[in-house]
Amino acid sequence: MLYAAEGGGGAGGLTPILMIALLFGVMYFMMIRPQQKRRKEAEAMQSALGLGDEVVTIGGLYGTVTSVDDDTVLLEVAPGVETRYARPAIARVVSRADRSESAEQVVEDVDVKE
């Protein structure tokens, strides 16, 4: 009886290691991977900011993009009131400016002035 109990103990040392590996695997797929995906989406949104986009900052301030720099964004929060924010401070884009129509409008304006 004593020998039978000792024979089954060899696999017992491997079980805790497998449980720890399984725990790290679950943590990766439940926490780390989704966070990396959200960060990439936020970076893509911040790099795609353009003139006329209506955005919300992380502080909850709504504004319209009037100027975009490498590190900063200038927002018009009220008529004639502009504030400067770091790009990472933009939480989301509420509505995108229709750049194709605005480009056509600029071309039409130039043709009319000439």
Backbone hydrogen bonds in HBPLUS format (Angstrom, degrees):
<---DONOR---> <-ACCEPTOR-->    atom                        ^
c    i                          cat <-CA-CA->   ^        H-A-AA   ^      H-
h    n   atom  resd res      DA  || num        DHA   H-A  angle D-A-AA Bond
n    s   type  num  typ     dist DA aas  dist angle  dist       angle   num
A0006-GLU N   A0002-LEU O   3.32 MM   4  6.59 150.8  2.41 143.1 150.5     1
A0007-GLY N   A0003-TYR O   3.15 MM   4  6.31 147.8  2.26 145.9 153.6     2
A0009-GLY N   A0006-GLU O   3.35 MM   3  5.36 153.2  2.43 101.0 108.6     3
A0012-GLY N   A0009-GLY O   3.32 MM   3  5.16 140.9  2.48  94.7 105.5     4
A0014-LEU N   A0011-ALA O   3.20 MM   3  5.44 143.8  2.33 104.6 114.3     5
A0018-LEU N   A0014-LEU O   3.09 MM   4  6.37 157.2  2.14 153.8 160.4     6
A0019-MET N   A0015-THR O   2.97 MM   4  6.19 156.1  2.02 154.1 160.9     7
A0020-ILE N   A0016-PRO O   3.01 MM   4  6.20 155.9  2.07 145.1 150.8     8
A0021-ALA N   A0017-ILE O   3.01 MM   4  6.22 160.2  2.05 147.3 152.7     9
A0022-LEU N   A0018-LEU O   2.87 MM   4  6.03 155.9  1.93 146.8 153.6    10
A0023-LEU N   A0019-MET O   2.89 MM   4  6.08 150.1  1.98 142.4 150.8    11
A0024-PHE N   A0020-ILE O   2.99 MM   4  6.29 158.7  2.03 151.2 155.8    12
A0025-GLY N   A0021-ALA O   2.98 MM   4  6.20 153.5  2.05 145.1 152.7    13
A0026-VAL N   A0022-LEU O   2.97 MM   4  6.20 159.2  2.02 149.1 154.0    14
A0027-MET N   A0023-LEU O   2.94 MM   4  6.14 160.7  1.98 148.8 154.5    15
A0028-TYR N   A0024-PHE O   2.94 MM   4  6.10 152.5  2.02 145.0 152.1    16
A0029-PHE N   A0025-GLY O   3.12 MM   4  6.39 168.8  2.13 152.5 154.0    17
A0030-MET N   A0026-VAL O   2.88 MM   4  5.89 142.1  2.03 149.1 159.6    18
A0031-MET N   A0027-MET O   2.91 MM   4  5.54 148.7  2.01 141.1 147.1    19
A0032-ILE N   A0027-MET O   3.43 MM   5  6.86 156.9  2.49 144.3 150.7    20
A0033-ARG N   A0028-TYR O   2.94 MM   5  5.94 173.6  1.94 168.9 166.9    21
A0035-GLN N   A0031-MET O   3.34 MM   4  6.34 152.6  2.43 139.2 146.7    22
A0036-GLN N   A0032-ILE O   3.04 MM   4  6.30 155.2  2.10 153.1 159.7    23
A0037-LYS N   A0033-ARG O   3.09 MM   4  6.34 153.6  2.16 148.7 155.8    24
A0038-ARG N   A0034-PRO O   2.98 MM   4  6.25 158.8  2.02 149.3 154.1    25
A0039-ARG N   A0035-GLN O   3.00 MM   4  6.19 156.7  2.05 147.4 153.7    26
A0040-LYS N   A0036-GLN O   3.04 MM   4  6.25 157.3  2.09 147.0 152.4    27
A0041-GLU N   A0037-LYS O   3.03 MM   4  6.27 157.6  2.08 148.7 154.9    28
A0042-ALA N   A0038-ARG O   2.96 MM   4  6.17 155.7  2.02 147.5 153.9    29
A0043-GLU N   A0039-ARG O   2.98 MM   4  6.20 159.0  2.03 148.8 154.3    30
A0044-ALA N   A0040-LYS O   2.97 MM   4  6.16 155.5  2.03 146.4 153.1    31
A0045-MET N   A0041-GLU O   2.96 MM   4  6.17 156.5  2.01 146.7 153.1    32
A0046-GLN N   A0042-ALA O   2.94 MM   4  6.12 160.8  1.98 149.8 155.0    33
A0047-SER N   A0043-GLU O   2.95 MM   4  6.08 147.0  2.06 143.1 151.8    34
A0048-ALA N   A0044-ALA O   3.10 MM   4  6.19 129.5  2.36 137.1 149.2    35
A0048-ALA N   A0045-MET O   3.23 MM   3  5.19 136.4  2.43  94.2 106.1    36
A0053-ASP N   A0050-GLY O   3.29 MM   3  5.90 164.6  2.31 135.7 136.1    37
A0052-GLY N   A0065-VAL O   2.84 MM  13  5.15 176.7  1.84 146.5 146.3    38
A0065-VAL N   A0053-ASP O   2.87 MM  12  5.38 164.3  1.89 154.5 158.6    39
A0054-GLU N   A0095-SER O   2.87 MM  41  5.22 163.9  1.89 161.3 164.4    40
A0094-VAL N   A0054-GLU O   2.68 MM  40  5.37 140.9  1.82 138.0 150.5    41
A0095-SER N   A0054-GLU O   3.26 MM  41  5.22 156.6  2.32 130.7 136.3    42
A0055-VAL N   A0063-GLY O   2.85 MM   8  5.59 158.8  1.90 160.3 167.2    43
A0063-GLY N   A0055-VAL O   3.06 MM   8  5.59 152.3  2.14 153.3 156.8    44
A0056-VAL N   A0092-ARG O   2.92 MM  36  5.51 155.1  1.98 161.4 163.5    45
A0091-ALA N   A0056-VAL O   2.80 MM  35  5.73 142.0  1.95 141.8 154.5    46
A0092-ARG N   A0056-VAL O   3.30 MM  36  5.51 158.9  2.34 144.2 148.5    47
A0057-THR N   A0061-LEU O   2.98 MM   4  5.27 156.3  2.03 138.5 145.6    48
A0060-GLY N   A0057-THR O   2.96 MM   3  5.22 164.1  1.99 111.3 116.2    49
A0058-ILE N   A0089-ALA O   2.80 MM  31  5.51 141.3  1.95 154.8 160.2    50
A0064-THR N   A0076-GLU O   3.07 MM  12  5.14 159.1  2.12 129.4 134.6    51
A0076-GLU N   A0064-THR O   2.78 MM  12  5.14 163.1  1.80 145.9 150.4    52
A0066-THR N   A0074-LEU O   2.80 MM   8  5.60 177.4  1.80 162.1 162.9    53
A0074-LEU N   A0067-SER O   2.84 MM   7  4.93 173.5  1.84 146.8 148.8    54
A0069-ASP N   A0072-THR O   2.83 MM   3  5.06 167.6  1.85 161.8 159.2    55
A0087-ARG N   A0071-ASP O   3.00 MM  16  5.78 157.7  2.05 140.4 140.0    56
A0073-VAL N   A0085-TYR O   2.69 MM  12  5.24 152.9  1.76 155.5 163.0    57
A0085-TYR N   A0073-VAL O   2.83 MM  12  5.24 164.0  1.86 155.1 160.6    58
A0075-LEU N   A0083-THR O   2.76 MM   8  5.30 165.6  1.78 165.9 165.7    59
A0083-THR N   A0075-LEU O   2.78 MM   8  5.30 154.4  1.84 151.7 159.5    60
A0077-VAL N   A0081-VAL O   2.97 MM   4  5.88 139.0  2.14 152.5 165.0    61
A0081-VAL N   A0078-ALA O   2.87 MM   3  5.10 171.7  1.88 133.3 133.7    62
A0089-ALA N   A0086-ALA O   2.91 MM   3  5.42 154.2  1.98 116.9 125.4    63
A0090-ILE N   A0087-ARG O   3.07 MM   3  5.80 171.1  2.08 126.4 128.3    64
A0099-ARG N   A0097-ALA O   2.98 MM   2  5.66 110.8  2.48 113.8  96.8    65
A0102-SER N   A0098-ASP O   3.17 MM   4  6.40 160.7  2.20 149.5 155.5    66
A0103-ALA N   A0099-ARG O   2.95 MM   4  5.99 150.1  2.04 142.0 149.3    67
A0104-GLU N   A0100-SER O   3.10 MM   4  6.31 153.5  2.17 140.5 147.5    68
A0105-GLN N   A0101-GLU O   2.85 MM   4  6.07 151.0  1.93 146.9 155.4    69
A0106-VAL N   A0102-SER O   3.02 MM   4  6.23 152.7  2.10 142.8 148.9    70
A0107-VAL N   A0103-ALA O   3.13 MM   4  6.38 158.3  2.18 145.7 150.9    71
A0108-GLU N   A0104-GLU O   2.93 MM   4  6.19 158.1  1.98 148.7 154.8    72
A0109-ASP N   A0105-GLN O   2.85 MM   4  6.05 156.8  1.90 148.8 155.3    73
A0110-VAL N   A0106-VAL O   2.99 MM   4  6.21 153.2  2.06 147.2 153.9    74
A0111-ASP N   A0107-VAL O   3.04 MM   4  6.28 157.7  2.09 147.7 153.6    75
A0112-VAL N   A0108-GLU O   2.98 MM   4  6.19 152.7  2.05 149.5 156.7    76
A0113-LYS N   A0109-ASP O   3.08 MM   4  6.25 153.8  2.16 144.7 151.0    77
A0114-GLU N   A0110-VAL O   3.19 MM   4  6.36 142.9  2.34 144.9 153.6    78
